């Protein structure tokens, strides 16, 4: 059986660079804007749990959807979706919800980092290099 991505070792540094840039960008943006922005949070109480729902969505993508995906292209798209959901939780907490819940910002940030960790190329590559079922 032939692997769908035969040249995965050539892609490995690219995937690590993308993941590292996203991870570093999240850290830099969090420390630049921690404590909220100058404006008051616009979304308020009704959407305070939305960052947690995004993180749960990222976990569902990683542990339930990616293992069932058949094509390598689909796996890469799903991994990028999970990374985006992981990042969006912190961005939403910092910029949209903001000041009403300042104590939740470090917690959501740490959960976002853990969520990003589950999408490292080290964990994703086993799905990219498995043989194609005919």
C-alpha positions in Angstrom: 0.0 0.0 0.0 1.2 3.5 -0.8 1.1 6.4 1.5 -0.9 9.4 0.3 1.9 11.9 1.3 5.1 10.1 0.3 7.2 13.2 0.8 6.0 14.0 4.3 9.6 14.5 5.6 9.9 17.4 3.2 6.7 18.9 4.6 7.6 18.4 8.2 9.6 21.7 8.6 6.9 23.6 6.9 4.2 22.3 9.2 6.4 23.0 12.3 7.0 26.5 11.1 3.3 27.2 10.6 2.5 25.7 14.0 5.3 27.6 15.7 4.3 30.9 14.2 0.7 30.5 15.3 1.9 29.5 18.8 4.3 32.4 19.1 1.8 34.8 17.7 -0.8 33.8 20.3 1.7 34.3 23.1 2.8 37.7 21.8 -0.7 39.0 21.3 -1.8 37.8 24.7 1.0 39.5 26.5 0.6 42.7 24.4 -3.1 43.0 25.2 -3.6 41.1 28.5 -6.0 42.9 30.7 -8.3 43.8 27.8 -8.3 46.6 25.3 -9.2 50.2 26.0 -12.8 49.6 25.1 -15.3 47.8 27.3 -16.2 44.2 26.3 -19.0 44.3 23.8 -20.4 40.8 24.1 -20.9 40.6 27.8 -22.4 37.9 30.0 -24.5 36.1 27.4 -21.4 35.0 25.5 -18.9 34.5 28.3 -18.8 30.7 27.7 -18.2 31.0 24.0 -14.3 30.7 24.3 -14.8 27.4 26.1 -17.2 26.1 23.4 -14.5 27.0 20.8 -11.9 25.0 22.7 -14.3 22.0 23.0 -14.8 22.3 19.3 -11.1 22.1 18.7 -10.8 19.0 20.9 -13.7 17.4 19.0 -11.9 18.1 15.7 -8.6 16.6 17.0 -9.9 13.5 18.8 -13.0 12.6 16.8 -12.9 14.0 13.3 -9.2 13.8 12.3 -8.8 10.1 13.2 -11.7 9.3 10.9 -10.5 11.5 8.0 -9.4 9.5 4.9 -7.4 12.0 2.8 -4.3 13.8 3.8 -5.5 17.1 2.4 -8.6 16.9 4.6 -6.5 16.1 7.6 -4.4 19.2 7.0 -7.5 21.4 6.6 -9.0 19.9 9.8 -5.8 20.5 11.7 -5.8 24.2 10.6 -9.4 24.4 11.6 -8.6 23.1 15.1 -5.6 25.5 15.3 -7.9 28.4 14.3 -10.5 27.4 17.0 -7.8 27.2 19.6 -6.5 30.6 18.8 -10.0 32.2 18.4 -10.8 31.4 22.0 -8.1 33.7 23.3 -8.7 36.4 20.8 -12.4 36.4 21.6 -11.7 36.5 25.4 -9.2 39.4 24.9 -11.0 41.6 22.4 -14.7 40.8 22.4 -15.5 39.8 26.0 -12.6 41.7 27.7 -13.0 43.7 30.8 -16.1 42.1 32.5 -14.1 38.9 33.0 -10.4 39.8 33.4 -9.7 36.7 35.6 -10.8 34.4 32.8 -8.2 35.7 30.4 -5.2 33.8 31.8 -7.3 30.7 32.1 -8.5 30.8 28.5 -5.0 31.6 27.4 -3.5 28.5 29.1 -6.4 26.3 27.7 -5.7 27.7 24.2 -2.0 26.8 24.5 -2.9 23.3 25.6 -5.4 23.1 22.8 -2.7 24.2 20.3 -0.3 21.5 21.7 -2.7 18.8 20.6 -2.3 20.0 17.0 1.5 19.8 16.8 2.8 18.1 13.6 4.3 15.4 15.8 0.7 14.2 16.6 -0.8 14.9 13.2 1.8 13.2 11.1 0.8 9.7 12.0 -2.5 10.4 10.2 -0.7 11.9 7.2 1.6 8.9 6.7 -0.8 6.0 7.1 -1.5 3.9 4.0 -4.5 4.6 1.8 -7.3 2.1 2.1 -8.4 1.1 -1.3 
